[in-house]
Amino acid sequence: MLLPWQRLLVMPSQHMLVIERMHSGARRFIVLDFGNPILLTDLMIPACSDLVSLSIDIWCHGEETDGQRLVVASDIGTKSLVMSDLQPPPVCRYLKVYCNFRFMNCHLLCL
């Protein structure tokens, strides 16, 4: 078991989102629930040539009541989205990643 200060020195685990049965021009989203409100300080999403655009919304209580658009990346197909050391860090419990996919001929996509 790590002490609280030792957790700062450990790299966070990497996760992969697999989206199946995509069709040309599809729009999909996923909502991440962190369980408790967090301070969002850093965010990195690598470039993906299958995406046309990507947007990220955050909220604590309800998407309609306190939701706000954090970022829109219209060039995610060619450039990674990197947000580091956000000041002041937004407080959120939920994070919604909304993707618009390019017209393509694939049945499996990994982000």
Beta strands, then each sheet from edge to edge (+ up, - down):
strand 1: 18-20
strand 2: 27-39
strand 3: 43-45
strand 4: 51-59
strand 5: 68-73
strand 6: 81-83
strand 7: 91-101
strand 8: 108-110
sheet 1: 1+ 8-
sheet 2: 2+ 7- 4+ 5-
sheet 3: 3+ 6-
end
